[in-house]
């Protein structure tokens, strides 16, 4: 049975599966809508599934959406290992500006579930990693927002045992206080 544990950031859950193995290998349920609803009370209905393949050190994020319908995410690793970051950028939240790091691995099969309005990032810690994430709103460039991963307001502790590799978009992203001044942060629901 899959277990859901509340994150230190309200509105996020750590998902640990039960794997069933035999001489052929193993089987697990990666996602089951009714299990999510029963365990969390949260209705997660994905409309888009994304996959990224990255090498060690790659940082993807910090990303979030200000779409009116919100955009929740369910993150799993299909190959390799990542440090996944749940970041609270919701104005009015008691944990605003706080983050939590969770190691997600293909070997363990664990996942992270984020409700709408939370920000997300990850860093690849294995030689390569393939990450799958289902979202509840389709990509919309006008409502997709980013914060620089090295924002001093957030002071995220990235793994420094290898060089961080970022996209130009993420390098050029504004800091948390700049997004707040632009009124481009979500509010706590």
C-alpha positions in Angstrom: 0.0 0.0 0.0 1.3 3.4 -1.0 1.8 5.8 2.0 1.5 9.6 1.9 3.3 11.7 4.5 2.8 15.4 4.9 5.7 17.5 3.9 7.0 20.3 6.2 5.4 22.6 3.6 1.6 22.4 3.9 0.0 21.2 0.6 2.8 18.8 -0.3 3.1 15.1 0.3 5.9 12.6 0.2 4.8 9.4 -1.5 6.3 6.0 -0.6 5.1 3.0 -2.7 4.8 -0.6 -2.0 6.7 -2.7 -4.5 5.7 -6.2 -5.3 8.7 -8.3 -6.5 9.5 -11.8 -7.7 12.0 -13.4 -10.0 10.8 -11.3 -12.9 11.5 -8.0 -11.1 9.0 -5.7 -9.4 5.7 -3.9 -9.9 4.3 -0.7 -8.2 1.4 1.7 -8.7 3.0 5.0 -9.6 -0.2 7.0 -9.4 -3.7 6.1 -8.3 -6.2 8.9 -8.2 -8.4 7.3 -5.5 -5.4 6.6 -3.3 -4.3 10.3 -3.5 -7.8 11.5 -2.7 -8.3 9.1 0.2 -4.8 9.8 1.8 -4.7 13.6 1.2 -8.2 14.9 0.6 -6.7 16.5 -2.5 -8.2 15.9 -5.9 -5.3 15.4 -8.4 -6.5 15.3 -12.0 -3.5 15.4 -14.4 -3.9 16.9 -17.9 -0.3 16.8 -19.1 2.6 14.5 -18.4 6.2 15.8 -18.9 9.5 13.9 -19.0 13.0 15.4 -18.7 16.3 13.7 -19.2 19.3 15.4 -17.6 22.9 14.9 -16.6 24.5 15.3 -13.2 24.4 18.8 -11.7 21.5 20.0 -13.8 19.1 22.2 -11.9 15.6 22.6 -13.3 13.5 25.3 -11.6 12.5 27.1 -9.5 9.1 27.0 -11.4 5.5 27.7 -10.5 2.3 28.7 -12.1 -0.1 31.6 -11.4 -2.8 30.1 -13.7 -6.2 30.8 -12.2 -7.0 27.1 -12.1 -3.6 26.4 -10.4 -1.1 23.8 -11.4 -0.4 20.8 -9.1 2.4 18.4 -9.8 3.2 14.8 -9.2 6.9 14.1 -9.6 8.6 10.7 -10.0 12.1 9.5 -11.2 12.2 6.8 -13.8 16.0 6.5 -13.9 18.6 7.9 -11.6 18.3 10.2 -8.5 17.4 13.8 -7.9 17.2 16.1 -5.0 13.7 17.5 -5.3 12.8 20.8 -3.8 9.4 21.9 -2.5 9.4 25.7 -2.2 6.6 27.8 -0.6 6.2 31.0 -2.5 2.5 31.5 -1.5 2.0 35.0 -0.1 0.2 34.7 3.2 1.5 31.2 4.0 3.1 30.6 7.4 6.0 28.8 5.6 6.5 31.5 2.9 10.1 31.4 1.7 10.8 28.0 3.2 11.8 24.9 1.3 12.2 21.2 1.8 14.6 18.9 0.0 13.6 15.3 -0.7 15.8 12.6 -2.4 13.7 10.8 -5.0 15.2 7.7 -6.7 14.2 5.3 -9.3 15.5 2.5 -7.1 13.3 3.5 -4.2 10.3 4.5 -6.4 9.2 7.3 -4.2 7.5 10.5 -5.5 6.4 14.0 -4.4 2.9 15.5 -4.8 2.5 19.3 -4.8 -0.8 21.1 -4.6 -1.3 24.2 -6.7 0.7 27.4 -6.0 3.8 25.7 -4.6 7.1 26.2 -6.5 9.3 23.3 -7.6 12.8 22.6 -8.6 15.2 19.6 -8.7 18.9 18.9 -9.1 20.2 15.7 -10.7 22.6 13.9 -8.3 23.2 10.7 -10.3 25.2 10.6 -13.6 21.9 11.0 -15.4 18.2 11.1 -14.4 14.9 10.8 -16.2 12.1 12.6 -14.4 8.4 12.3 -15.0 5.9 14.9 -13.7 2.2 15.0 -14.2 0.5 18.4 -13.9 -3.1 19.5 -13.5 -2.9 22.5 -16.0 -1.4 22.5 -19.4 1.8 24.6 -20.0 0.9 28.3 -20.5 3.9 30.6 -21.1 2.0 33.6 -19.7 1.2 32.0 -16.4 4.4 30.0 -15.9 6.8 31.9 -13.6 10.3 31.3 -12.3 12.6 32.3 -9.5 16.4 32.2 -9.8 17.6 29.0 -8.1 20.3 31.0 -6.3 18.0 33.6 -4.9 19.5 34.8 -1.6 16.0 35.2 -0.1 15.4 31.4 -0.4 19.1 30.4 0.2 18.5 26.9 -1.1 21.3 24.4 -0.2 22.1 22.9 -3.6 24.6 20.0 -3.8 28.0 21.6 -4.4 29.9 18.4 -5.0 29.4 19.0 -8.7 28.9 22.1 -10.9 25.3 23.3 -11.1 24.0 23.5 -14.8 21.1 25.9 -15.4 19.2 27.0 -18.5 19.5 30.6 -19.5 15.9 31.2 -18.5 16.6 30.0 -15.0 19.8 31.9 -14.7 18.0 35.1 -15.7 14.9 34.5 -13.6 14.1 37.2 -11.0 14.5 36.7 -7.2 11.6 36.1 -4.9 11.4 39.7 -3.7 11.3 40.9 -7.4 8.4 38.5 -8.2 6.6 39.8 -5.1 7.1 43.4 -6.2 5.7 42.5 -9.6 2.7 40.8 -7.9 3.6 37.6 -9.7 3.5 35.3 -6.7 0.5 33.0 -5.9 -1.5 33.5 -2.7 -2.3 30.8 -0.2 -5.7 29.3 -1.0 
